[in-house]
Amino acid sequence: MTNFLVVGNTDYNNAEAMQTEKYIKAKKLINSGADLEIISETDFLDYLEFNFFEITQELVQSDSEYLISLNCFNEFARKTIYFSNDFRDQSEAHQLIGNCSGHYCYDDEIDIADYFIISEKEMNILRKGEKTEAMQKIENSVKKRLAGSIDCKLRCIDENTLYHYMNMRQEHIKGTRKMNFC
């Protein structure tokens, strides 16, 4: 794991401002083989954004809203979906994803999941501030991918959002809603 000296954006681009005691000491440490990197504030914030993943109510809400806002008829096409346990009807949920040309995956394929769909029962557990085994598996999988510098854009949505999305598709098929093909 690399250690960082984070320099403000203004100073990072100013050679004169970079001649502080901390900067000079950091350069000496780097030259002597220390695991240290000097980066800008922007690069550090980007690093945090892409190397941290935790399933929270806010994440699920945000990703659920994002899916609906896409208004994309074929969003699950060619996507791999991992389901938490305790769905109202697990086989129906799998069939719905199959109808969208998506693929549901099992534990041995979790590292390739594009979406994690959380049952309402497990969402209630998350609302209490607790995590289920499925949530922990997904978090560990994403962290492993990020640590290996593998791009990971996993989306977490809840069961109700899945059914809402499927109703939107049905409305499109009936001609009462217009959806995009992405």
C-alpha positions in Angstrom: 0.0 0.0 0.0 1.4 3.4 -1.0 1.6 6.3 1.4 0.7 9.7 0.1 1.7 13.3 0.7 -1.3 15.2 -0.5 -0.6 18.7 -1.8 -3.3 21.3 -2.4 -4.1 21.8 -6.1 -2.8 25.4 -6.3 0.5 24.5 -4.7 0.9 21.2 -6.6 1.1 23.2 -9.9 3.5 25.8 -8.5 7.1 24.7 -8.4 8.0 27.5 -5.9 5.3 26.5 -3.5 6.4 22.9 -3.6 9.7 23.7 -1.9 8.3 23.3 1.6 10.1 21.4 4.4 7.5 18.5 4.0 7.9 18.3 0.3 11.8 18.2 0.5 11.6 15.6 3.2 9.1 13.5 1.1 11.4 13.7 -1.9 14.4 12.5 0.2 12.3 9.6 1.5 11.1 8.7 -2.1 14.7 8.8 -3.3 15.8 6.5 -0.5 13.1 3.9 -1.6 10.2 4.8 0.7 6.7 3.8 -0.4 5.5 7.3 -0.8 3.9 9.3 -3.6 3.3 13.0 -3.8 -0.1 13.7 -5.3 -2.5 16.6 -5.8 -5.7 17.0 -3.8 -7.8 16.2 -6.8 -5.9 12.9 -7.4 -6.3 12.0 -3.8 -10.1 12.6 -3.8 -10.3 10.5 -7.0 -8.4 7.7 -5.3 -10.7 7.7 -2.4 -13.8 7.7 -4.6 -12.6 4.7 -6.6 -11.0 2.7 -3.8 -13.7 2.8 -1.2 -16.9 0.8 -1.4 -19.6 0.3 1.3 -23.2 -0.7 0.8 -25.3 1.9 2.6 -29.0 2.9 2.4 -27.9 6.0 0.6 -25.9 4.0 -2.0 -28.9 1.8 -2.7 -31.2 4.7 -2.9 -28.9 6.6 -5.2 -28.3 3.6 -7.5 -32.0 2.8 -7.6 -32.9 6.4 -8.6 -30.1 6.2 -11.2 -31.5 3.1 -12.8 -35.0 4.6 -13.0 -33.7 7.9 -14.3 -31.9 6.1 -17.1 -35.2 5.1 -18.5 -33.3 2.5 -20.5 -35.4 -0.5 -21.7 -32.4 -2.8 -22.1 -30.3 -1.8 -19.1 -29.9 -5.4 -17.8 -29.0 -6.8 -21.3 -25.7 -8.6 -21.2 -25.3 -7.7 -17.5 -24.5 -10.1 -14.6 -26.8 -9.8 -11.6 -26.2 -11.0 -8.1 -29.3 -11.4 -5.9 -29.3 -11.3 -2.1 -31.4 -13.9 -0.3 -35.0 -13.8 0.8 -36.7 -12.4 -2.3 -40.5 -12.6 -2.4 -40.0 -14.9 -5.3 -36.4 -15.7 -6.2 -37.2 -17.7 -9.3 -39.5 -14.9 -10.6 -36.7 -12.4 -10.1 -34.3 -14.6 -12.0 -36.8 -15.0 -14.8 -37.3 -11.2 -15.0 -33.5 -10.7 -15.5 -33.5 -13.5 -18.1 -36.3 -11.8 -19.9 -34.1 -8.7 -20.1 -31.2 -10.7 -21.6 -29.4 -10.5 -18.4 -27.7 -13.2 -16.4 -28.1 -13.9 -12.7 -25.0 -15.3 -11.0 -24.2 -17.4 -8.1 -21.5 -17.0 -5.4 -18.7 -18.3 -7.6 -19.4 -15.6 -10.1 -19.8 -12.7 -7.7 -16.6 -11.0 -8.9 -18.1 -10.2 -12.3 -21.5 -8.9 -11.0 -22.7 -5.6 -12.6 -25.7 -5.3 -10.3 -26.5 -6.4 -6.8 -30.2 -6.6 -6.1 -31.1 -6.6 -2.4 -34.3 -8.1 -1.1 -36.7 -6.0 0.9 -36.1 -8.2 3.9 -32.4 -7.6 3.7 -33.0 -3.8 3.1 -34.7 -3.8 6.5 -31.6 -5.3 8.0 -29.5 -2.6 6.3 -31.8 0.1 7.6 -31.0 -1.1 11.2 -27.3 -0.5 10.4 -26.4 -4.2 10.0 -25.1 -6.1 7.0 -26.0 -9.5 5.7 -23.6 -12.1 4.5 -24.5 -11.3 0.9 -23.8 -7.6 1.4 -20.4 -8.5 3.0 -19.6 -10.8 0.0 -20.3 -8.0 -2.5 -18.3 -5.4 -0.5 -15.3 -7.8 -0.3 -15.6 -8.6 -4.0 -15.7 -4.9 -5.0 -12.8 -4.0 -2.7 -10.8 -6.9 -4.2 -11.5 -5.6 -7.7 -10.5 -2.1 -6.8 -7.3 -3.2 -5.0 -6.4 -5.0 -8.2 -7.0 -1.9 -10.2 -9.9 -3.5 -12.0 -12.6 -1.0 -13.0 -15.8 -1.7 -11.0 -19.0 0.0 -11.6 -21.3 -2.2 -9.5 -24.7 -0.8 -8.9 -26.8 -1.8 -5.8 -30.6 -1.6 -6.1 -33.4 -2.8 -4.0 -36.1 -5.4 -4.8 -38.8 -2.8 -5.1 -36.8 -0.9 -7.7 -36.4 -4.1 -9.7 -40.1 -4.5 -9.8 -40.7 -0.8 -10.6 -38.3 -1.0 -13.5 -40.0 -4.2 -14.8 -43.3 -2.3 -14.6 -41.8 0.5 -16.7 -40.8 -2.0 -19.3 -44.3 -3.5 -19.4 -45.7 0.0 -19.9 -43.3 0.6 -22.7 -44.3 -2.7 -24.4 -48.0 -1.7 -24.0 -47.2 1.8 -25.5 -48.1 3.8 -22.4 -44.5 4.8 -21.7 -41.6 5.7 -23.9 -38.2 4.2 -22.9 -34.8 4.6 -24.5 -32.7 1.7 -25.9 -29.2 2.2 -24.6 
